[in-house]
Amino acid sequence: MRGSLSLARENEWLRVQLRARDSELTACRAHAVGAIESERRRIERALHDGTQGRLVSVAMSLGVMDTMLPSDPSAAKRLARQAGRVLAAALAEVRELSQAIYPVVLTERGLAAALAELADQAPLPASLDVLVDERLSTDVEAAAYFVVSESVTNAVKHSRATAVRITAVREAQLLRVEVADDGIGGADSGRGSGLRGLVDRVEVLGGRLILSSPRFHGTIIQAHIPCPGAVGAGQSSTG
């Protein structure tokens, strides 16, 4: 009898230790994800308020220069126009970078609109099927968006895919997001920081990331993310 009681106490102690370690791991992941998001927002503000403003100022200065170089007005105009085109391209790159860090459309219009924009701008054909009728929490929408964004990027860079299929469906209290490509497969979540980061981002919300990537048979990345409460009206889209 004593032996049974001792074993029961030991088992209970082990369960307590496992729960404590699990809670500690979850807290660490939450802190890491929060720090990453905070840094993303800081960079976005810096680009918008600093670099972009200075580039606009330079562009305006070049416009003034167009009228201040009478000695060779034709050359000055050509130089000013060329510099203006370069700066316009730089501004477009800055805006694109800001969108990639945390897209404005995700904040303002929600997951369906953000995924539609991502599919439209993908470097390879991307079909889209989104059934999300309400706005979800910021963390859930961000996790889903970056799962899709990173998965599409990986398909473009590594899989030699010719097309991708993006799906996002809310089923009761669960958001299921899937990106499937027709590439060479062989993806491994244990290699590289991209997929590992997605695993952490999803797991910290109580979800799970599922990777299927057999050699020469494409890659499917699924994220199952709990979403117990909606925060407002959203959108559905199919493309």
N, C-alpha and C positions, 0 to 999 in steps of 0.2 A: 504493500500500500504506500509506504513511504517512497519507494522507488517511483511509483506512478505519479505521486504528487510532485516529486523533484523533477521528473521529466516534463510534467505539465508546466511547472514554473519556468523551466529552462526554455521550453517552446514559446511560452508567452513573452519571455524576455527577448528571444530572438525576433519574434514578430514586432515587438516594440522598436527594436533596433532597426529592423528593415523599414518600418514606417518612417522612422526619424531620418534615415538616409535618403529615402525616397522624397521626403519633404524638403530636405536640404538640397537635393539635386534639382528639384523643381524650382526652388527659390533661386538657385544659381543660374539656371537657364532663363528664368524670368528676368533676373537682373541683367544678364548678358543681352537678351533681346531688347530690353528697355534701353540699355546703353547704346546699342546699335541704332535703334530708332531715333534716339535723342541726337546722336551724331549726324544721322541722315538729315534731320530737320535743321540742324545747325549749319551744315554745308549748304543746304538749299537756301537758307536765309542769306548766307554769306555771298552766294552766287548772285542772288537776286538784288540784294541791297548794295553789294560792293562791286564785284567784277562787271556785272551787266551795266551798272550805272556809269562806271569808268569808260567802258567801251562806247556807250552812247555819247559820252562827253567827247571822246576822241573823234567819233564820227561827225559830230557837230563842228569840231575844230577843223576837220578836213574840209567841211563845207565852206567855212570862213576862208580857209587858205585858198580856195578856188578864186576868190576875188582879191587876194592880197599879193598875188605874184604876177604883176603886169609885164615883167620882163619876158616871160615866155608863157603866155596864157594858154596856148594849145597844149603844151607839155604839162602844165600845172593842172589843167582840166582832166587830161588823161590820167594823171597820177591820182588826182582826187577821186575820180570815178572808180579806178581800180581799187584804191584803198577802201572806198565805200563798199564795194562788192565783197572784199575780203572781210571787212568788219561785219557786214550783214550775215555772212556765212558763220562767223564766229558767234554772233548773237544767237543764231539758230541752234548752234551746237550747245551753247550755254542753256538755252531753253530746253533742249532735248535732254541734257544732263539733269536738269532740275526735275523734269518729268520722270526720268528713270529713278531718281532718288526717292521721290514720293509723288506720284502723279496727281496733279490738281484735280483731274476728272474723277479720280477715286474719292477724294474728299468731298467734292461738290455734287457728284451725280451717282456715285455708288459703284458697286462691283460690276454689274452688267455693262454699264457704259465704259468702264475702264478696260474690261476684257475685250469689248468690241473695238476700242481704239487700238489696243495691243495687237489684236488679230489683223486689223487693217494695215498696221505698220510693220508687221512681221516680214522678214526678208524672203520668206517662202510661203506658198499658199497655205492658208490656215482657215479651216472651217470652225464654226462656233455654234454651240448649243448651250444657252444659259437659261435656266428656269429658277430665278431668284426673285420673288415678288416683293420683298421688303428689304429695307436697309438693315444690315447686320451691324454688330459692334465694330468699332474701328480696328481692333486687334484681329478679329476674324476676317474682315475684308482685306486687311493688309496681308495677312498670312496667305490667303487664297490668291491674291494678286501676284505676290512674289513667287509663289509656287509655280504659277503659270509662266510668269516672266522668265524665271531661271530655267524652267524646263524647255521653253521655246529657244532660249539662248543656247542651251546645251545641244538641242537638236540641230541648230544652225551650225554651231562650231565643231561638234564632235561626231554626230551620228550619220552625216552624209544623207540626211533625210531630204525627200522631195516635197513633203507635205506634213502638216500636223493637224490633229483634231483636238479641239479644246471643248471641254464639257464642264459645266458648273450647275449642280442641281441641289436645291435644298429639299431634304426629305425629313419632315417633322422637325426634330431638334438636331439634325445633322446636316452639314454642308459637305457634299462630295464634289471634289474637283479632280479632273483628269486631263492629262495631256498625253496624247498618243502620237508617235511618229512612225514612219515607215523606213527608218534608217537601219544601220548595221548592228544595232544592239550593243551588248557588252558593257553597259553603264554599271558602275559600282558605287553605292552610297558611301563605302568606306574610303574611297579615294577622292581627294580634292575637297575643298572647303565649301563649294557651292551646294552640293546635295546634302552634305552634313549639316550645313546651316539651315536648310529647309527642314530636315528632320527635327532639329532643335526648335525651330520656329513653330512647327505644328505640334510637337509633343508638349511644349510649355502651355499650350491651350487645352491639353487633355486629349489631343487627337493623335493620329498616327499617319505616317507616310509609307506607302507601299510601292516598291519598285519591282517591275518585271521587265527584264532586258535580255532575253536570250540572244545568243549570237546570231546575227544575220536575220533576225525576225522583229526588228524594231524595238522601241522602248515605250513602256506605259508607266507613267508616274501618277499615282492616285494619292490624294490627301483627304482624309476623313476628319472633319473638324466639328466639334460640338458647337452649336449655336442656339442656346436655350431661349434667347430673347431677341426679338427684332426691335429696331429703333425708329422705324418709319417706313413710308412707302418707297418702293424701289422700282426696278425695271426688269423686264424679261426680254431676251433677244435671241434670234436665231440667224445664223449666217452660213 
